[in-house]
Amino acid sequence: MARGQQKIQSQQKAAARAQAAKRQQGHDQKSAAAKALVFTCTVCKAQMPDPKTYKQHFENKHPKSPMPAELQDVAS
């Protein structure tokens, strides 16, 4: 009878350890950073996190190209 109880406890501990390992594995900084890059340059396909950075990038890297419509009203 005692061995049956130990087996159940062992299984519960193993499940808790597996869940903790899975939870920690889910926090990948690389994937979180990739999700934060939501704006993509229409000319060079570079990704930026916000419209202000996107507008600065566009003004510096592509001065001869016309400004995209989504950047016209963004304050720099």
mmCIF file of the N, C-alpha and C atoms, coordinates in Angstrom:
data_MODEL
# 
_entry.id   MODEL 
# 
loop_
_atom_site.group_PDB 
_atom_site.id 
_atom_site.type_symbol 
_atom_site.label_atom_id 
_atom_site.label_alt_id 
_atom_site.label_comp_id 
_atom_site.label_asym_id 
_atom_site.label_entity_id 
_atom_site.label_seq_id 
_atom_site.pdbx_PDB_ins_code 
_atom_site.Cartn_x 
_atom_site.Cartn_y 
_atom_site.Cartn_z 
_atom_site.occupancy 
_atom_site.B_iso_or_equiv 
_atom_site.pdbx_formal_charge 
_atom_site.auth_seq_id 
_atom_site.auth_comp_id 
_atom_site.auth_asym_id 
_atom_site.auth_atom_id 
_atom_site.pdbx_PDB_model_num 
ATOM 1   N N  . MET A 1 1  ? 0.831  -1.197 0.000   1.00 0.00 ? 1  MET A N  1 
ATOM 2   C CA . MET A 1 1  ? 0.000  0.000  0.000   1.00 0.00 ? 1  MET A CA 1 
ATOM 3   C C  . MET A 1 1  ? 0.868  1.250  0.000   1.00 0.00 ? 1  MET A C  1 
ATOM 4   N N  . ALA A 1 2  ? 1.954  1.252  0.750   1.00 0.00 ? 2  ALA A N  1 
ATOM 5   C CA . ALA A 1 2  ? 2.819  2.420  0.832   1.00 0.00 ? 2  ALA A CA 1 
ATOM 6   C C  . ALA A 1 2  ? 3.469  2.714  -0.510  1.00 0.00 ? 2  ALA A C  1 
ATOM 7   N N  . ARG A 1 3  ? 3.840  1.670  -1.241  1.00 0.00 ? 3  ARG A N  1 
ATOM 8   C CA . ARG A 1 3  ? 4.497  1.877  -2.533  1.00 0.00 ? 3  ARG A CA 1 
ATOM 9   C C  . ARG A 1 3  ? 3.542  2.535  -3.534  1.00 0.00 ? 3  ARG A C  1 
ATOM 10  N N  . GLY A 1 4  ? 2.284  2.240  -3.468  1.00 0.00 ? 4  GLY A N  1 
ATOM 11  C CA . GLY A 1 4  ? 1.297  2.859  -4.350  1.00 0.00 ? 4  GLY A CA 1 
ATOM 12  C C  . GLY A 1 4  ? 1.215  4.365  -4.117  1.00 0.00 ? 4  GLY A C  1 
ATOM 13  N N  . GLN A 1 5  ? 1.252  4.753  -2.841  1.00 0.00 ? 5  GLN A N  1 
ATOM 14  C CA . GLN A 1 5  ? 1.216  6.181  -2.495  1.00 0.00 ? 5  GLN A CA 1 
ATOM 15  C C  . GLN A 1 5  ? 2.486  6.887  -2.967  1.00 0.00 ? 5  GLN A C  1 
ATOM 16  N N  . GLN A 1 6  ? 3.637  6.242  -2.812  1.00 0.00 ? 6  GLN A N  1 
ATOM 17  C CA . GLN A 1 6  ? 4.904  6.818  -3.262  1.00 0.00 ? 6  GLN A CA 1 
ATOM 18  C C  . GLN A 1 6  ? 4.912  6.998  -4.778  1.00 0.00 ? 6  GLN A C  1 
ATOM 19  N N  . LYS A 1 7  ? 4.314  6.042  -5.470  1.00 0.00 ? 7  LYS A N  1 
ATOM 20  C CA . LYS A 1 7  ? 4.255  6.114  -6.932  1.00 0.00 ? 7  LYS A CA 1 
ATOM 21  C C  . LYS A 1 7  ? 3.427  7.330  -7.371  1.00 0.00 ? 7  LYS A C  1 
ATOM 22  N N  . ILE A 1 8  ? 2.318  7.541  -6.725  1.00 0.00 ? 8  ILE A N  1 
ATOM 23  C CA . ILE A 1 8  ? 1.449  8.680  -7.055  1.00 0.00 ? 8  ILE A CA 1 
ATOM 24  C C  . ILE A 1 8  ? 2.168  9.996  -6.777  1.00 0.00 ? 8  ILE A C  1 
ATOM 25  N N  . GLN A 1 9  ? 2.852  10.076 -5.627  1.00 0.00 ? 9  GLN A N  1 
ATOM 26  C CA . GLN A 1 9  ? 3.588  11.291 -5.290  1.00 0.00 ? 9  GLN A CA 1 
ATOM 27  C C  . GLN A 1 9  ? 4.723  11.550 -6.277  1.00 0.00 ? 9  GLN A C  1 
ATOM 28  N N  . SER A 1 10 ? 5.393  10.479 -6.662  1.00 0.00 ? 10 SER A N  1 
ATOM 29  C CA . SER A 1 10 ? 6.481  10.602 -7.633  1.00 0.00 ? 10 SER A CA 1 
ATOM 30  C C  . SER A 1 10 ? 5.962  11.108 -8.970  1.00 0.00 ? 10 SER A C  1 
ATOM 31  N N  . GLN A 1 11 ? 4.829  10.603 -9.398  1.00 0.00 ? 11 GLN A N  1 
ATOM 32  C CA . GLN A 1 11 ? 4.234  11.048 -10.659 1.00 0.00 ? 11 GLN A CA 1 
ATOM 33  C C  . GLN A 1 11 ? 3.823  12.515 -10.581 1.00 0.00 ? 11 GLN A C  1 
ATOM 34  N N  . GLN A 1 12 ? 3.284  12.926 -9.436  1.00 0.00 ? 12 GLN A N  1 
ATOM 35  C CA . GLN A 1 12 ? 2.882  14.319 -9.270  1.00 0.00 ? 12 GLN A CA 1 
ATOM 36  C C  . GLN A 1 12 ? 4.087  15.248 -9.300  1.00 0.00 ? 12 GLN A C  1 
ATOM 37  N N  . LYS A 1 13 ? 5.181  14.844 -8.641  1.00 0.00 ? 13 LYS A N  1 
ATOM 38  C CA . LYS A 1 13 ? 6.399  15.650 -8.655  1.00 0.00 ? 13 LYS A CA 1 
ATOM 39  C C  . LYS A 1 13 ? 6.966  15.766 -10.059 1.00 0.00 ? 13 LYS A C  1 
ATOM 40  N N  . ALA A 1 14 ? 6.979  14.655 -10.790 1.00 0.00 ? 14 ALA A N  1 
ATOM 41  C CA . ALA A 1 14 ? 7.500  14.657 -12.162 1.00 0.00 ? 14 ALA A CA 1 
ATOM 42  C C  . ALA A 1 14 ? 6.652  15.553 -13.061 1.00 0.00 ? 14 ALA A C  1 
ATOM 43  N N  . ALA A 1 15 ? 5.343  15.520 -12.887 1.00 0.00 ? 15 ALA A N  1 
ATOM 44  C CA . ALA A 1 15 ? 4.459  16.368 -13.682 1.00 0.00 ? 15 ALA A CA 1 
ATOM 45  C C  . ALA A 1 15 ? 4.693  17.846 -13.359 1.00 0.00 ? 15 ALA A C  1 
ATOM 46  N N  . ALA A 1 16 ? 4.894  18.159 -12.081 1.00 0.00 ? 16 ALA A N  1 
ATOM 47  C CA . ALA A 1 16 ? 5.147  19.545 -11.685 1.00 0.00 ? 16 ALA A CA 1 
ATOM 48  C C  . ALA A 1 16 ? 6.480  20.033 -12.260 1.00 0.00 ? 16 ALA A C  1 
ATOM 49  N N  . ARG A 1 17 ? 7.505  19.178 -12.223 1.00 0.00 ? 17 ARG A N  1 
ATOM 50  C CA . ARG A 1 17 ? 8.805  19.553 -12.792 1.00 0.00 ? 17 ARG A CA 1 
ATOM 51  C C  . ARG A 1 17 ? 8.704  19.769 -14.303 1.00 0.00 ? 17 ARG A C  1 
ATOM 52  N N  . ALA A 1 18 ? 7.983  18.886 -14.985 1.00 0.00 ? 18 ALA A N  1 
ATOM 53  C CA . ALA A 1 18 ? 7.821  19.013 -16.436 1.00 0.00 ? 18 ALA A CA 1 
ATOM 54  C C  . ALA A 1 18 ? 7.075  20.295 -16.794 1.00 0.00 ? 18 ALA A C  1 
ATOM 55  N N  . GLN A 1 19 ? 6.054  20.629 -16.002 1.00 0.00 ? 19 GLN A N  1 
ATOM 56  C CA . GLN A 1 19 ? 5.292  21.848 -16.262 1.00 0.00 ? 19 GLN A CA 1 
ATOM 57  C C  . GLN A 1 19 ? 6.154  23.086 -16.031 1.00 0.00 ? 19 GLN A C  1 
ATOM 58  N N  . ALA A 1 20 ? 6.969  23.079 -14.991 1.00 0.00 ? 20 ALA A N  1 
ATOM 59  C CA . ALA A 1 20 ? 7.851  24.215 -14.711 1.00 0.00 ? 20 ALA A CA 1 
ATOM 60  C C  . ALA A 1 20 ? 8.887  24.377 -15.818 1.00 0.00 ? 20 ALA A C  1 
ATOM 61  N N  . ALA A 1 21 ? 9.426  23.278 -16.317 1.00 0.00 ? 21 ALA A N  1 
ATOM 62  C CA . ALA A 1 21 ? 10.407 23.341 -17.399 1.00 0.00 ? 21 ALA A CA 1 
ATOM 63  C C  . ALA A 1 21 ? 9.761  23.865 -18.678 1.00 0.00 ? 21 ALA A C  1 
ATOM 64  N N  . LYS A 1 22 ? 8.548  23.425 -18.935 1.00 0.00 ? 22 LYS A N  1 
ATOM 65  C CA . LYS A 1 22 ? 7.840  23.882 -20.138 1.00 0.00 ? 22 LYS A CA 1 
ATOM 66  C C  . LYS A 1 22 ? 7.526  25.366 -20.039 1.00 0.00 ? 22 LYS A C  1 
ATOM 67  N N  . ARG A 1 23 ? 7.131  25.818 -18.858 1.00 0.00 ? 23 ARG A N  1 
ATOM 68  C CA . ARG A 1 23 ? 6.801  27.226 -18.650 1.00 0.00 ? 23 ARG A CA 1 
ATOM 69  C C  . ARG A 1 23 ? 8.036  28.103 -18.859 1.00 0.00 ? 23 ARG A C  1 
ATOM 70  N N  . GLN A 1 24 ? 9.177  27.653 -18.346 1.00 0.00 ? 24 GLN A N  1 
ATOM 71  C CA . GLN A 1 24 ? 10.401 28.438 -18.489 1.00 0.00 ? 24 GLN A CA 1 
ATOM 72  C C  . GLN A 1 24 ? 10.888 28.437 -19.931 1.00 0.00 ? 24 GLN A C  1 
ATOM 73  N N  . GLN A 1 25 ? 10.687 27.363 -20.631 1.00 0.00 ? 25 GLN A N  1 
ATOM 74  C CA . GLN A 1 25 ? 11.116 27.279 -22.025 1.00 0.00 ? 25 GLN A CA 1 
ATOM 75  C C  . GLN A 1 25 ? 10.299 28.232 -22.900 1.00 0.00 ? 25 GLN A C  1 
ATOM 76  N N  . GLY A 1 26 ? 9.060  28.518 -22.524 1.00 0.00 ? 26 GLY A N  1 
ATOM 77  C CA . GLY A 1 26 ? 8.194  29.391 -23.305 1.00 0.00 ? 26 GLY A CA 1 
ATOM 78  C C  . GLY A 1 26 ? 8.651  30.838 -23.323 1.00 0.00 ? 26 GLY A C  1 
ATOM 79  N N  . HIS A 1 27 ? 9.490  31.268 -22.376 1.00 0.00 ? 27 HIS A N  1 
ATOM 80  C CA . HIS A 1 27 ? 9.959  32.645 -22.312 1.00 0.00 ? 27 HIS A CA 1 
ATOM 81  C C  . HIS A 1 27 ? 11.259 32.778 -23.094 1.00 0.00 ? 27 HIS A C  1 
ATOM 82  N N  . ASP A 1 28 ? 11.136 32.879 -24.386 1.00 0.00 ? 28 ASP A N  1 
ATOM 83  C CA . ASP A 1 28 ? 12.297 33.024 -25.245 1.00 0.00 ? 28 ASP A CA 1 
ATOM 84  C C  . ASP A 1 28 ? 12.422 34.493 -25.618 1.00 0.00 ? 28 ASP A C  1 
ATOM 85  N N  . GLN A 1 29 ? 13.552 35.109 -25.310 1.00 0.00 ? 29 GLN A N  1 
ATOM 86  C CA . GLN A 1 29 ? 13.731 36.531 -25.575 1.00 0.00 ? 29 GLN A CA 1 
ATOM 87  C C  . GLN A 1 29 ? 13.723 36.831 -27.072 1.00 0.00 ? 29 GLN A C  1 
ATOM 88  N N  . LYS A 1 30 ? 14.232 35.910 -27.849 1.00 0.00 ? 30 LYS A N  1 
ATOM 89  C CA . LYS A 1 30 ? 14.290 36.135 -29.289 1.00 0.00 ? 30 LYS A CA 1 
ATOM 90  C C  . LYS A 1 30 ? 12.892 36.211 -29.897 1.00 0.00 ? 30 LYS A C  1 
ATOM 91  N N  . SER A 1 31 ? 12.023 35.300 -29.513 1.00 0.00 ? 31 SER A N  1 
ATOM 92  C CA . SER A 1 31 ? 10.667 35.313 -30.052 1.00 0.00 ? 31 SER A CA 1 
ATOM 93  C C  . SER A 1 31 ? 9.885  36.509 -29.524 1.00 0.00 ? 31 SER A C  1 
ATOM 94  N N  . ALA A 1 32 ? 10.112 36.904 -28.287 1.00 0.00 ? 32 ALA A N  1 
ATOM 95  C CA . ALA A 1 32 ? 9.432  38.075 -27.738 1.00 0.00 ? 32 ALA A CA 1 
ATOM 96  C C  . ALA A 1 32 ? 9.878  39.339 -28.462 1.00 0.00 ? 32 ALA A C  1 
ATOM 97  N N  . ALA A 1 33 ? 11.145 39.439 -28.780 1.00 0.00 ? 33 ALA A N  1 
ATOM 98  C CA . ALA A 1 33 ? 11.650 40.595 -29.514 1.00 0.00 ? 33 ALA A CA 1 
ATOM 99  C C  . ALA A 1 33 ? 11.091 40.627 -30.924 1.00 0.00 ? 33 ALA A C  1 
ATOM 100 N N  . ALA A 1 34 ? 10.960 39.482 -31.547 1.00 0.00 ? 34 ALA A N  1 
ATOM 101 C CA . ALA A 1 34 ? 10.417 39.421 -32.906 1.00 0.00 ? 34 ALA A CA 1 
ATOM 102 C C  . ALA A 1 34 ? 8.950  39.845 -32.928 1.00 0.00 ? 34 ALA A C  1 
ATOM 103 N N  . LYS A 1 35 ? 8.212  39.507 -31.886 1.00 0.00 ? 35 LYS A N  1 
ATOM 104 C CA . LYS A 1 35 ? 6.805  39.908 -31.811 1.00 0.00 ? 35 LYS A CA 1 
ATOM 105 C C  . LYS A 1 35 ? 6.671  41.418 -31.640 1.00 0.00 ? 35 LYS A C  1 
ATOM 106 N N  . ALA A 1 36 ? 7.666  42.057 -31.021 1.00 0.00 ? 36 ALA A N  1 
ATOM 107 C CA . ALA A 1 36 ? 7.614  43.498 -30.774 1.00 0.00 ? 36 ALA A CA 1 
ATOM 108 C C  . ALA A 1 36 ? 7.874  44.301 -32.039 1.00 0.00 ? 36 ALA A C  1 
ATOM 109 N N  . LEU A 1 37 ? 8.498  43.707 -33.044 1.00 0.00 ? 37 LEU A N  1 
ATOM 110 C CA . LEU A 1 37 ? 8.792  44.418 -34.288 1.00 0.00 ? 37 LEU A CA 1 
ATOM 111 C C  . LEU A 1 37 ? 7.575  44.343 -35.203 1.00 0.00 ? 37 LEU A C  1 
ATOM 112 N N  . VAL A 1 38 ? 6.741  45.379 -35.152 1.00 0.00 ? 38 VAL A N  1 
ATOM 113 C CA . VAL A 1 38 ? 5.475  45.322 -35.859 1.00 0.00 ? 38 VAL A CA 1 
ATOM 114 C C  . VAL A 1 38 ? 5.440  46.137 -37.149 1.00 0.00 ? 38 VAL A C  1 
ATOM 115 N N  . PHE A 1 39 ? 6.362  47.077 -37.332 1.00 0.00 ? 39 PHE A N  1 
ATOM 116 C CA . PHE A 1 39 ? 6.377  47.901 -38.539 1.00 0.00 ? 39 PHE A CA 1 
ATOM 117 C C  . PHE A 1 39 ? 7.483  47.413 -39.468 1.00 0.00 ? 39 PHE A C  1 
ATOM 118 N N  . THR A 1 40 ? 7.168  47.275 -40.752 1.00 0.00 ? 40 THR A N  1 
ATOM 119 C CA . THR A 1 40 ? 8.134  46.811 -41.735 1.00 0.00 ? 40 THR A CA 1 
ATOM 120 C C  . THR A 1 40 ? 8.303  47.873 -42.808 1.00 0.00 ? 40 THR A C  1 
ATOM 121 N N  . CYS A 1 41 ? 9.550  48.219 -43.090 1.00 0.00 ? 41 CYS A N  1 
ATOM 122 C CA . CYS A 1 41 ? 9.857  49.219 -44.102 1.00 0.00 ? 41 CYS A CA 1 
ATOM 123 C C  . CYS A 1 41 ? 9.421  48.713 -45.468 1.00 0.00 ? 41 CYS A C  1 
ATOM 124 N N  . THR A 1 42 ? 8.770  49.583 -46.228 1.00 0.00 ? 42 THR A N  1 
ATOM 125 C CA . THR A 1 42 ? 8.265  49.186 -47.540 1.00 0.00 ? 42 THR A CA 1 
ATOM 126 C C  . THR A 1 42 ? 9.376  49.071 -48.577 1.00 0.00 ? 42 THR A C  1 
ATOM 127 N N  . VAL A 1 43 ? 10.519 49.699 -48.337 1.00 0.00 ? 43 VAL A N  1 
ATOM 128 C CA . VAL A 1 43 ? 11.614 49.675 -49.304 1.00 0.00 ? 43 VAL A CA 1 
ATOM 129 C C  . VAL A 1 43 ? 12.575 48.522 -49.031 1.00 0.00 ? 43 VAL A C  1 
ATOM 130 N N  . CYS A 1 44 ? 13.107 48.453 -47.803 1.00 0.00 ? 44 CYS A N  1 
ATOM 131 C CA . CYS A 1 44 ? 14.157 47.471 -47.501 1.00 0.00 ? 44 CYS A CA 1 
ATOM 132 C C  . CYS A 1 44 ? 13.681 46.315 -46.627 1.00 0.00 ? 44 CYS A C  1 
ATOM 133 N N  . LYS A 1 45 ? 12.426 46.317 -46.220 1.00 0.00 ? 45 LYS A N  1 
ATOM 134 C CA . LYS A 1 45 ? 11.818 45.266 -45.397 1.00 0.00 ? 45 LYS A CA 1 
ATOM 135 C C  . LYS A 1 45 ? 12.436 45.134 -44.002 1.00 0.00 ? 45 LYS A C  1 
ATOM 136 N N  . ALA A 1 46 ? 13.123 46.169 -43.513 1.00 0.00 ? 46 ALA A N  1 
ATOM 137 C CA . ALA A 1 46 ? 13.638 46.170 -42.143 1.00 0.00 ? 46 ALA A CA 1 
ATOM 138 C C  . ALA A 1 46 ? 12.457 46.336 -41.187 1.00 0.00 ? 46 ALA A C  1 
ATOM 139 N N  . GLN A 1 47 ? 12.559 45.759 -39.995 1.00 0.00 ? 47 GLN A N  1 
ATOM 140 C CA . GLN A 1 47 ? 11.463 45.818 -39.040 1.00 0.00 ? 47 GLN A CA 1 
ATOM 141 C C  . GLN A 1 47 ? 11.793 46.781 -37.904 1.00 0.00 ? 47 GLN A C  1 
ATOM 142 N N  . MET A 1 48 ? 10.779 47.552 -37.496 1.00 0.00 ? 48 MET A N  1 
ATOM 143 C CA . MET A 1 48 ? 10.927 48.534 -36.432 1.00 0.00 ? 48 MET A CA 1 
ATOM 144 C C  . MET A 1 48 ? 9.815  48.348 -35.391 1.00 0.00 ? 48 MET A C  1 
ATOM 145 N N  . PRO A 1 49 ? 10.079 48.748 -34.131 1.00 0.00 ? 49 PRO A N  1 
ATOM 146 C CA . PRO A 1 49 ? 9.081  48.540 -33.081 1.00 0.00 ? 49 PRO A CA 1 
ATOM 147 C C  . PRO A 1 49 ? 7.963  49.577 -33.029 1.00 0.00 ? 49 PRO A C  1 
ATOM 148 N N  . ASP A 1 50 ? 8.218  50.812 -33.500 1.00 0.00 ? 50 ASP A N  1 
ATOM 149 C CA . ASP A 1 50 ? 7.188  51.848 -33.402 1.00 0.00 ? 50 ASP A CA 1 
ATOM 150 C C  . ASP A 1 50 ? 7.249  52.776 -34.615 1.00 0.00 ? 50 ASP A C  1 
ATOM 151 N N  . PRO A 1 51 ? 6.185  53.556 -34.847 1.00 0.00 ? 51 PRO A N  1 
ATOM 152 C CA . PRO A 1 51 ? 6.143  54.408 -36.039 1.00 0.00 ? 51 PRO A CA 1 
ATOM 153 C C  . PRO A 1 51 ? 7.174  55.536 -36.020 1.00 0.00 ? 51 PRO A C  1 
ATOM 154 N N  . LYS A 1 52 ? 7.538  56.043 -34.838 1.00 0.00 ? 52 LYS A N  1 
ATOM 155 C CA . LYS A 1 52 ? 8.524  57.121 -34.765 1.00 0.00 ? 52 LYS A CA 1 
ATOM 156 C C  . LYS A 1 52 ? 9.887  56.630 -35.267 1.00 0.00 ? 52 LYS A C  1 
ATOM 157 N N  . THR A 1 53 ? 10.295 55.457 -34.828 1.00 0.00 ? 53 THR A N  1 
ATOM 158 C CA . THR A 1 53 ? 11.553 54.869 -35.284 1.00 0.00 ? 53 THR A CA 1 
ATOM 159 C C  . THR A 1 53 ? 11.488 54.575 -36.779 1.00 0.00 ? 53 THR A C  1 
ATOM 160 N N  . TYR A 1 54 ? 10.334 54.098 -37.230 1.00 0.00 ? 54 TYR A N  1 
ATOM 161 C CA . TYR A 1 54 ? 10.143 53.793 -38.648 1.00 0.00 ? 54 TYR A CA 1 
ATOM 162 C C  . TYR A 1 54 ? 10.307 55.065 -39.487 1.00 0.00 ? 54 TYR A C  1 
ATOM 163 N N  . LYS A 1 55 ? 9.726  56.170 -39.025 1.00 0.00 ? 55 LYS A N  1 
ATOM 164 C CA . LYS A 1 55 ? 9.838  57.414 -39.779 1.00 0.00 ? 55 LYS A CA 1 
ATOM 165 C C  . LYS A 1 55 ? 11.284 57.911 -39.806 1.00 0.00 ? 55 LYS A C  1 
ATOM 166 N N  . GLN A 1 56 ? 11.978 57.832 -38.685 1.00 0.00 ? 56 GLN A N  1 
ATOM 167 C CA . GLN A 1 56 ? 13.387 58.230 -38.646 1.00 0.00 ? 56 GLN A CA 1 
ATOM 168 C C  . GLN A 1 56 ? 14.216 57.366 -39.589 1.00 0.00 ? 56 GLN A C  1 
ATOM 169 N N  . HIS A 1 57 ? 13.962 56.073 -39.578 1.00 0.00 ? 57 HIS A N  1 
ATOM 170 C CA . HIS A 1 57 ? 14.663 55.157 -40.479 1.00 0.00 ? 57 HIS A CA 1 
ATOM 171 C C  . HIS A 1 57 ? 14.410 55.550 -41.933 1.00 0.00 ? 57 HIS A C  1 
ATOM 172 N N  . PHE A 1 58 ? 13.148 55.812 -42.246 1.00 0.00 ? 58 PHE A N  1 
ATOM 173 C CA . PHE A 1 58 ? 12.790 56.119 -43.631 1.00 0.00 ? 58 PHE A CA 1 
ATOM 174 C C  . PHE A 1 58 ? 13.437 57.421 -44.087 1.00 0.00 ? 58 PHE A C  1 
ATOM 175 N N  . GLU A 1 59 ? 13.443 58.436 -43.214 1.00 0.00 ? 59 GLU A N  1 
ATOM 176 C CA . GLU A 1 59 ? 14.051 59.719 -43.582 1.00 0.00 ? 59 GLU A CA 1 
ATOM 177 C C  . GLU A 1 59 ? 15.560 59.593 -43.778 1.00 0.00 ? 59 GLU A C  1 
ATOM 178 N N  . ASN A 1 60 ? 16.220 58.763 -42.960 1.00 0.00 ? 60 ASN A N  1 
ATOM 179 C CA . ASN A 1 60 ? 17.670 58.631 -43.044 1.00 0.00 ? 60 ASN A CA 1 
ATOM 180 C C  . ASN A 1 60 ? 18.129 57.672 -44.141 1.00 0.00 ? 60 ASN A C  1 
ATOM 181 N N  . LYS A 1 61 ? 17.448 56.564 -44.300 1.00 0.00 ? 61 LYS A N  1 
ATOM 182 C CA . LYS A 1 61 ? 17.903 55.529 -45.224 1.00 0.00 ? 61 LYS A CA 1 
ATOM 183 C C  . LYS A 1 61 ? 17.325 55.656 -46.631 1.00 0.00 ? 61 LYS A C  1 
ATOM 184 N N  . HIS A 1 62 ? 16.157 56.258 -46.760 1.00 0.00 ? 62 HIS A N  1 
ATOM 185 C CA . HIS A 1 62 ? 15.488 56.343 -48.062 1.00 0.00 ? 62 HIS A CA 1 
ATOM 186 C C  . HIS A 1 62 ? 15.018 57.778 -48.348 1.00 0.00 ? 62 HIS A C  1 
ATOM 187 N N  . PRO A 1 63 ? 15.923 58.751 -48.385 1.00 0.00 ? 63 PRO A N  1 
ATOM 188 C CA . PRO A 1 63 ? 15.490 60.146 -48.530 1.00 0.00 ? 63 PRO A CA 1 
ATOM 189 C C  . PRO A 1 63 ? 14.866 60.453 -49.897 1.00 0.00 ? 63 PRO A C  1 
ATOM 190 N N  . LYS A 1 64 ? 15.211 59.700 -50.920 1.00 0.00 ? 64 LYS A N  1 
ATOM 191 C CA . LYS A 1 64 ? 14.684 59.980 -52.252 1.00 0.00 ? 64 LYS A CA 1 
ATOM 192 C C  . LYS A 1 64 ? 13.335 59.312 -52.499 1.00 0.00 ? 64 LYS A C  1 
ATOM 193 N N  . SER A 1 65 ? 12.987 58.328 -51.695 1.00 0.00 ? 65 SER A N  1 
ATOM 194 C CA . SER A 1 65 ? 11.714 57.635 -51.867 1.00 0.00 ? 65 SER A CA 1 
ATOM 195 C C  . SER A 1 65 ? 10.589 58.458 -51.257 1.00 0.00 ? 65 SER A C  1 
ATOM 196 N N  . PRO A 1 66 ? 9.388  58.370 -51.844 1.00 0.00 ? 66 PRO A N  1 
ATOM 197 C CA . PRO A 1 66 ? 8.252  59.096 -51.251 1.00 0.00 ? 66 PRO A CA 1 
ATOM 198 C C  . PRO A 1 66 ? 7.855  58.481 -49.917 1.00 0.00 ? 66 PRO A C  1 
ATOM 199 N N  . MET A 1 67 ? 7.458  59.338 -48.975 1.00 0.00 ? 67 MET A N  1 
ATOM 200 C CA . MET A 1 67 ? 7.075  58.910 -47.629 1.00 0.00 ? 67 MET A CA 1 
ATOM 201 C C  . MET A 1 67 ? 5.776  58.102 -47.710 1.00 0.00 ? 67 MET A C  1 
ATOM 202 N N  . PRO A 1 68 ? 5.723  56.920 -47.077 1.00 0.00 ? 68 PRO A N  1 
ATOM 203 C CA . PRO A 1 68 ? 4.476  56.144 -47.065 1.00 0.00 ? 68 PRO A CA 1 
ATOM 204 C C  . PRO A 1 68 ? 3.346  56.902 -46.365 1.00 0.00 ? 68 PRO A C  1 
ATOM 205 N N  . ALA A 1 69 ? 2.139  56.594 -46.728 1.00 0.00 ? 69 ALA A N  1 
ATOM 206 C CA . ALA A 1 69 ? 0.972  57.295 -46.192 1.00 0.00 ? 69 ALA A CA 1 
ATOM 207 C C  . ALA A 1 69 ? 0.844  57.110 -44.683 1.00 0.00 ? 69 ALA A C  1 
ATOM 208 N N  . GLU A 1 70 ? 1.233  55.958 -44.155 1.00 0.00 ? 70 GLU A N  1 
ATOM 209 C CA . GLU A 1 70 ? 1.080  55.724 -42.714 1.00 0.00 ? 70 GLU A CA 1 
ATOM 210 C C  . GLU A 1 70 ? 2.047  56.545 -41.885 1.00 0.00 ? 70 GLU A C  1 
ATOM 211 N N  . LEU A 1 71 ? 3.087  57.147 -42.520 1.00 0.00 ? 71 LEU A N  1 
ATOM 212 C CA . LEU A 1 71 ? 4.066  57.950 -41.790 1.00 0.00 ? 71 LEU A CA 1 
ATOM 213 C C  . LEU A 1 71 ? 3.851  59.454 -41.954 1.00 0.00 ? 71 LEU A C  1 
ATOM 214 N N  . GLN A 1 72 ? 2.904  59.868 -42.743 1.00 0.00 ? 72 GLN A N  1 
ATOM 215 C CA . GLN A 1 72 ? 2.687  61.287 -43.006 1.00 0.00 ? 72 GLN A CA 1 
ATOM 216 C C  . GLN A 1 72 ? 2.318  62.058 -41.733 1.00 0.00 ? 72 GLN A C  1 
ATOM 217 N N  . ASP A 1 73 ? 1.493  61.483 -40.874 1.00 0.00 ? 73 ASP A N  1 
ATOM 218 C CA . ASP A 1 73 ? 1.006  62.203 -39.696 1.00 0.00 ? 73 ASP A CA 1 
ATOM 219 C C  . ASP A 1 73 ? 1.793  61.885 -38.425 1.00 0.00 ? 73 ASP A C  1 
ATOM 220 N N  . VAL A 1 74 ? 2.858  61.071 -38.512 1.00 0.00 ? 74 VAL A N  1 
ATOM 221 C CA . VAL A 1 74 ? 3.653  60.726 -37.349 1.00 0.00 ? 74 VAL A CA 1 
ATOM 222 C C  . VAL A 1 74 ? 4.631  61.845 -37.027 1.00 0.00 ? 74 VAL A C  1 
ATOM 223 N N  . ALA A 1 75 ? 4.617  62.309 -35.771 1.00 0.00 ? 75 ALA A N  1 
ATOM 224 C CA . ALA A 1 75 ? 5.531  63.364 -35.344 1.00 0.00 ? 75 ALA A CA 1 
ATOM 225 C C  . ALA A 1 75 ? 6.890  62.758 -35.053 1.00 0.00 ? 75 ALA A C  1 
ATOM 226 N N  . SER A 1 76 ? 7.940  63.401 -35.552 1.00 0.00 ? 76 SER A N  1 
ATOM 227 C CA . SER A 1 76 ? 9.281  62.842 -35.309 1.00 0.00 ? 76 SER A CA 1 
ATOM 228 C C  . SER A 1 76 ? 9.991  63.488 -34.164 1.00 0.00 ? 76 SER A C  1 
# 
